[in-house]
Amino acid sequence: MKITTLVSVTALTAVLAACGGGDIEIDARNQSSVDNSIGEGAVVGGGGTQQPEENNPCASYEQDGETFQGSYDAPNCVYGTDFVSLSKPYTGSEELVFGDLSNDGAHIFNDSLMIGQGYDNDADMEAAGIAQGGDGSVLRLEAGTILAFRSSDDYFVVNRGSQIFAEGTMEEPVVVTSTSDIEGTVGAEDVQQWGGMIINGFGITNKCAYTGTMMDGDLATSDCHIAAEGKAGAGQTYYGGDNNEDNSGSLEYFMVKHTGAQVAPGNDLNGISFNAVGSGTEVNFLQVYSTYDDGIEFFGGAVDINNYVGLYVRDDSIDIDEAYVGTINNALVIQGETDGDHCIESDGIGSYDGLDSATIDDFVARGLNTRANINNLTCIVSPNAAGTHADGHGWRIREAHFPTIRNSILTTAYMGDQADDNYCVRIESDESLQAAQDGDLVIEESIIACATLTNGGPLPDSTTTRAFLEASNDVMQTAADGEDPTADDVDVNLAILDGFYSLPLGDMVVNGNATQVTPVDADFVGGVTADNDWTAGWTYGLHPDNRAQPLWFEAAE
């Protein structure tokens, strides 16, 4: 299927700088095409066949001479608050293991799952023997494991010092979802079915005070304990430190679905919050699906993400803040037809508005601002004018963030913008605009295709954002702003194969001409190609054999 003609297309290059019952078909990994459910007739927390204790496959652990184990209600395991909760985190010294249950059963929690204790001071942490990563409790989720939560009050936390090893495979990914998904009652784009996931690390966050510089590798801090988003009291957890190489474990072929909770204004649970998570943590083949707030959010740290899919995220599909310096390689973001805010929202310094210019300048001089790297990203932005959080947007870069974005495609393809503010690129704040002028903020070898190309600016030398993007690059902007990007014009066509695949460069035509984009350290622009489809076989919602509904723009094919 070949589709679309897009207008307002610019190919960009720039100098790079550091940037239970009955017939049960339960399968959260590869679901049937019926209503995004994992199966009809599934029994959750009752009504199944209770198994003898010796045949109980549910997770268990010993504490103070007592054994705690889930109740097997075939095909599911159910865990009460006596097993784990916000007020009873798992703090054991042995790995807590959840396995792949037969008949695609799920591990269902009646409360939150918290691994490791949260600490808000150095003294208590040291007394517990928690110094850096790997000193605390360990959670292991075997390939094919499904975890499910009952409500938006319940969430999933891996605290500092603890680790998670969730190592799925293409055939058997690990899935964390809601009981409504298990029961088959959830809608394809339903959110707030459970809270979300939080990983807290010992990485660097510019909300703490440091001596030294990022460039010299000698940053040091003490009593760095930033309150994470989530509940107060027993549910409050903390992140931060001075170890950007911290190891919180690994996520491989891992998916979270139907998340989101607004705990309080400005305190929202995301798909996954990476709070100061270090580069020793491995994250490969990650998907977030149908989330109320952000898809993945980074509060500092240096964890890298390889092969990420964000589908139907209602706020920001990628949110970056507080001195995050990791890299995102190969990513696909598709917002909903009528919902979704930014593909990327990025801030350089936490609590920026409350800081004076001297403090901000000092953070920047010591490398304590966000400097993310993003390579090979495709963003198909919602053209909505009245989403849950805001209009659909592309990339917002502000508050002293100095990113490097390469080899990417950003578009409001498939229909005209529904709002005047459906921009593709917005650069704002004095520091980010100055960085663009100085070459420290880079958008390189990328294709930007929106009716409203830019917003924000200008740079200090009065250069517009659009001129900054076009300067010294392969410019492919010929159509008038505001033209419908689906207009049938043979002179303006950026062909995207089968909806979201990037065409080979030799086949890509922009404004009637072959594109001159030369990717950096890659042979294509965008997140994924049909010849090397790393999304196939494990993701949910993209491919006809594993989704509840077609992608909204497929009707245009």
N, C-alpha and C positions, 0 to 999 in steps of 0.2 A: 504494500500500500504506500503510494507516494502522495504526499499532501503538501499543502499550504503555500501561499505566497505571503511573504512578510515584507513590510516596508520599514523605513527608518532604520536601515541596517548599516552599522559601522563596524569594520574590521579594525581591530586595535592592536598596536604593538607599542611598547615603551621599554626604556632601559630598566632592567630588573634591579630592585634593591630589596633589602630584607623585608620582605613582606610575610443402664439401669433397666434400664429396662428396655425390652423389645429390641428391634434392629437399631443398633447405635453406630453411627458413623461420625466419630469424633476425630477431628484432625485440624488442630490449630496451625499446623505447618503447611499442609496442602489441603485446603478446605474444598468442599463442593462449591458450586457456583450459586447456591441458594442462600440469599440474604445474609452473606457474611457469617453465617453461623458455623460452629464447629460440628454441629450435628443435631438432629432432632431426636427427642426422646432421651437425652442424656439426663442422668440423675445426679443432682448436686446436693451433697450433705444430707442424704437420707433416702430411703426407699430402695437402696441397692441391696445386694447380697453381702451380708457381713461374713468375712472370712475368718477361719480359725487363726489364732494369734501366730502360730508357726508359719502360716502362709501370708502373713501381712507384709506387703512390699513397701509400706510407707516409711519415710525417713524416721530415724530414731537417734537418740543420744542419751548418755547417762550423766547425771548431775547429782552430787551428794548422795550417791548410792541408790538413786531412783532412776528408772528408765522412763523416758518420755517418747511417745511415738504417736504418729497420726493414726486415725481410724480408717480402715479400709472399707469403703462403701462402693463396691465395684461398679465402674472401672476406676473410680477416683479415690484419692486419699484426702481426708479432711483433718485440719489442724486447728485445735482450739487455742484459746489464750493461755492455757497452761503450758502449751508447747513453745510458743513464741508470740511476742506482741511488742508494741512500743515500750511498754513498761517492763518487758521481760526479753531483752535482746539475747541472742545466742552468743555466749562468751566462752564456749568450751574450747579445749585444746585439740580435740580431734576434729577432722574434717566433717562438716555436716553435709551429707550427700543426698540429693534428690535424683532419682533415676527415671528413666523412660518407662512409664507404666504400660502394661499390655492394653490392647484395645483403645489406644490413644487416650488413656485416662489422664486426669490432671491432678496436680497437688493444689488443693483449695484451702485458703487461709481465712479464718474468721476474724483476723486482725492484721496488723502490719507485720512484715518480715524485716527484722533489723539484725544485721550481723555485726557484732562488736559493739562495744560501749562508746557512747559519745562523751568527750571530755572537753571542759571549757577552761582548763588551766594546766600548766606544765607539771605542777606537783602531783596532781592526781594521775596524770598520764604516766609519769615516770614511776610512780608507786605501782601502777598496774603492769609495768614492763613494756609499755608502748613507746618506742622511740622513733621509728620511722615506718616503712612499709613492711608487711609480712610478719609483724610481731604478734598480731592479734588472731582472731578466729578466721577460719577458712570455710567458704561455701563452695561446693562443687555441684554443678548442674550438668548431668550427663547428656550426650547428644540425644535429641528427641524429647527432652523433658518439657512439660508444660506446667507453668505456675499460673494460678488464677486467684483474683481478689474480688471481694464482694461489693465494695463501695468506694466512693471517692475519698472516704475518711482513711482508707488503708493504702499504705505505700511500702516501698521496698528500699532499704538503705544498707549500704556497705560502708561502715565507718572507717576512719583513719586507722591504719595499722592492720586492718582486716583485708581479706582478699576474696575475690570471686573468680572462679574458673568455670565459665559457661562456654564450653567448646563444642558447638554443634557442627553439623556437616551440611553440605548442600542438600543431601537427601533427608536429613533429620536435624533441622535447625532447632535451637532452643527458643521457646516462645513464652512471654509473660503477658497475660491478658486478663480479661474480666470473666466472672462467672456468667454474665449475660452472654458472652461470646460462647462459652462452653454450652450453655443452655439453648443456644440458637435463637435468642430473642433480640440480639443487638442489630442495629442498622449499620449499613456499610460505612457511613461517616459519623456514627455516634461517638461522642466523647464523654469524658467525666464518668466513665464506668468504674474506674479505680483511680488511685492517686497518681502514681508515677514512680520513677526510679531515681535514686540519688546515690552517687559514689563520691565519697569525701576522701581527699588525699592530702599529702604533706607538701604539695607544690607551692609555688610562689603566687601570691595574690597581692596586688598593690593596695589592698585595704589594710595590710599590716605595715609596720615600720621596719625598714631594713637598713643595715650598713652595707657598704660595698656597692658594686655595680653588676648588672647582668653581663656586660661585656667582659669583665675580668673574672667572672665565675666565682665571686667571693661574697655573694649576698648572704647575709645572716640575719636572723631574727629570733626573738624569744617571746613567749606568751602570745603566739599568733593563733587565735581561735575565733574565726568568723562564723557567726550564726548562719546556718544554711536555711534556705527556704523550707517550710514545713511547719508542723505544729509546735507550739510552745510546750514547756514542761517536759514530760517524759519523751515527747516526740522531737524535741529540739536537738539537732546535731550540729557539728562544727567541722570546719575545714581550714587548711592553710598551714604553711611552714616555709622552709627554705630549701626543700629538696625537689627540684623539678625532674629528677630521675626516679622518683618514688614509683613503687610497683603495687598497683591495686589488683593485679591478676590479669585475666584475659576474657574478652568476649569475641566469639567466633561464630558466624552464622547465627546471629542473635536478633530477636525481634521483640518490640513492645507494641501493644495495640490498645486503642480506646482509652487513653489516659486523660488526666487533668482534674485539678481541684484548685479552686481559689480559696486558699486558707484565710487570706485577708487581702485588702487592697495592696497591690504590689508584691504579694506573696503567693505565687502560683506554682503549682507543681507541673513539671514538664514531662515530655516523654522520658528523657534521661538527662539529668543534671550532672555534668562532670565538674565537680568542685575541687579545683587545685589538684587535679589528677595528673600524675607524673608520666614521663615518657617511657618508664619501665613497664607500663600497662599496655597490653596488646589489644587493639580493637580492629577487627577485620570483618567485613560483610555484616553490616549493621543496618537495621530498618526500624523506623518509627512510623506507625500507621494510625491515622485518625487521633490526633491529640488536640486538646483544648487550648493549651498554651504553646510553648515552643517545642520544637522537635528535639534537638539536642542543644544544650546551652553549656558554655564553658565559662566558668568563673576562675580565671587564672590557670596555672598549670601548663603542661607541655605534652599532653597525650596526643598521639597521632591517630587519625581515623582513616582507614583505607576501605573504599567501597561502601558508601553510605547512600541509603534511599530514604527520603522524607516524603511521605504521601499523605495528603489531606491534613496538613498541619494548619491549625487555625490562626496561630500567631506567627512567630518567626521560625522558619524551618531550620535555620542555623543562627544561633545567638552567641555572641562572643564578647567577653568583657574581662576586666581586672588583670591584664598582663598575660593573657593566653598567648603562647608562642609556638604552639604545635602546628601540624600540617594536616590538611584534609586532602586526600588524593582520591579522585574518581568518585563523583557524587551526582545523584539525580534527585532533583526536587520537583515535584508536581503538586501544585496547590489545587484546591477544589475549584469548581466552576464559580461558586458563589461565596467562597470563603478563603481566607488566607491573607496574612499581612505581608511581611518581608520574606524574601528568600534568604537574605542575610541582613541581620541587624548587628552592627558591631560598634562597640565602645572601647576606648583605650584605657580609661582610668575609672575605677569604681568610685562612686559618690563624687563624680566630677563637678557637679554644680555647687558643691559645698567647699571646694578648694580654691585657694587664691592662685594667681598666675605664677607666683614664685614657686609654689609647691608643685604645680603642674610641670613647669619648666625643669625642675629638679628631677622629677620622675622620668621625664623624657630623656634628659641628659644621662641618666644612669640605666637606661634601657628598661625601665619599669612600666612602660606602657605596652599595650597589646600590639603584637606584631605577627599576626597569623599569616600562614601561607595556604593558599587554596589552588589546587591544580585540577584541571579537567572536571569542571562542574557544568551541568545543564540545569537551568532553572526555567520551568514553564510556569509563569506567574499568573495568578488569578486576575481576571479583568474586573473583579467585583467592585462595587461602589459602596457596599454596606455590609461588610463581613462582621464576624463576631468582635474583632478587635479594631479593625481599620480597613481601608481600601487595600487592594492588592498592590504590592510594590516589589521592586527588584532588590538592589543592594543599597543599604544605608550605612555610610562610613562616617564616624564622628568621634568627638571627645578624645582626640590624640591617638586614634588607631592608625597604624601605619601598615596596612596589609600589602601583600603581593598576591594578585589574582592572575592566573595564567590559563590559557587554552580553554576558555569557557564560552558557553552560549547562554545568553540571558534574553528572554523574550516573553511578551504577552501574546503569544501566537494564537491563531485559530479564531479569534474574534476581536473586534475593535474594543478599545478601552471603554469601560463604562463610567469612568470617573476622570476628571481632569488631572487628578493626582496619581494616576497609575504609572508613575515614572519607573524607568529602568535603573538609573544610577543617581544617587544623591550623596554629595560630599559636603560635610558641614563641620563647623568648629574651626577656630583659627589654626590650631596645631595640625589638624589633618589637611587643611587646605594648603598650609605652608609645606607640609611633607610632600604633597602632590607637586608643588612647584619645584621643590628641591630634589625630586627623584626618589624620595624615601617611601612614597605611596605609589604603588605600581599596579596598573591594569594592563596586561600584556597579551597580545595574540589572542584576542577574544572577539566574539561577535555579539553585538548588542542590537536587538531588534524590537523596538517598541514605538508606538505612536508618540508617546512622550518620552524622549530619550533621557533627559536629565532634569535634575532639580537641585537647588542648592548652589553654593558658590557665590561669587567667583573666587578664583585664587587671589593671593595678595597682589599680584602684578596685573590684575583685572582680566586675566585669561578666564574664559568661561569653562565650566565643567566639560561641556561638549568639545570645545577646542582642545582642552587638555587631553581628552580621550583620543582625538583625531590626530594630534600633533605627531609628526614624523612617523605615521603609521600607514598601513594599507587602508585607505579610507574608502568605504563603500556606502556612502550616504548620498542618495540622490533624490529620494522621494520626499514629498512635503510632510512636515510634521502633522499629525492628526489624521492621516489617511488610514483607512481600515486595513490592518495587516493581513486580512483574509481576502482583500480585493484581488480579483483575477487579472493580474497584470504580468504579461510574459517578461517584462523587463525588470520585474522586482520579485525574485523568488529565491528564498532560502529553503531548499527542500530538506525535510527531515523524514527519514524513512520510518514507516510504521509507527508514527506518533511521537516517539521520544528518542529514537536512535540517531546518532550523528552519521551523515553520509561520509564516505571516503573523501578526502580533500579534492581528489581529481574529479569527483562527481558533484561537488557542492557549487551551486551557482548563486551569486548574490548580485542583484541589480543587473541581471543579464550577462554577467561576466564570471569567469572562474575566479574563485576566491584566491587571494594572495597570502592568506594567513599562513605563517610558518610556525607551527607549535614548538614550544620549548620542551626538550626532552620527552617528546611524544610524537606520534604520527597521526593524531587527529585532534580536533577541538571538540569540547563537550565531554559529557560524562561516560557515555557508553555507546558502542557500535553494535550492529547486528552480527558482525563477524566475531566479536568477542563480548558476548552478552553475559557479563558477570552477574546480572540480576536474575537469570533464568534458573528455575529449579528450586528456589528457596524463598523468594520474596512473595508477599501477598498483595494483590490488588492491581498488578501491572499486566499480567498475562491472562489470556482468555480461559485457560484451564485452571486458574487458581485465583478467582476473585468473585465478588458479589455483584459487581456492576462494571460496565465498560468505562474506560477513561472518558471524561466528559467531552473531549475534543474529537473523539473518534467518529462522531457523526459527520464531521466535516470531510472525512476521507472519501 
